[in-house]
Amino acid sequence: MCGCSTHTDAATQDTGATAASFHLPDMTCGHCEKTVRSALASALPGAAVDIDLPTHTVKVDGDAETARAALVAAGYTPAMA
């Protein structure tokens, strides 16, 4: 690329995505994990979600407030981790 193009390599583009971590003390079983994944998938389609059930921790790539609202709507009490 000569440098005069406005093209930006996809690897360097800012997608606006952020990462949020939550502690969900009321996420206690595999059914809860499935419910959390479903709620986050509906609110943030395509976002990566990492759940650590033993520590009650959820990490999601996406807007923190949108994720928090989805977790609350699903019946959980998220606290920022």
Rosetta blueprint (number, residue, H / E / L):
1 M L
2 C L
3 G L
4 C L
5 S L
6 T L
7 H L
8 T L
9 D L
10 A H
11 A H
12 T H
13 Q L
14 D L
15 T L
16 G L
17 A L
18 T L
19 A E
20 A E
21 S E
22 F E
23 H E
24 L L
25 P L
26 D L
27 M L
28 T L
29 C L
30 G H
31 H H
32 C H
33 E H
34 K H
35 T H
36 V H
37 R H
38 S H
39 A H
40 L H
41 A H
42 S H
43 A H
44 L L
45 P L
46 G L
47 A L
48 A L
49 V E
50 D E
51 I E
52 D E
53 L H
54 P H
55 T H
56 H L
57 T E
58 V E
59 K E
60 V E
61 D E
62 G L
63 D L
64 A H
65 E H
66 T H
67 A H
68 R H
69 A H
70 A H
71 L H
72 V H
73 A H
74 A L
75 G L
76 Y L
77 T L
78 P L
79 A E
80 M E
81 A L
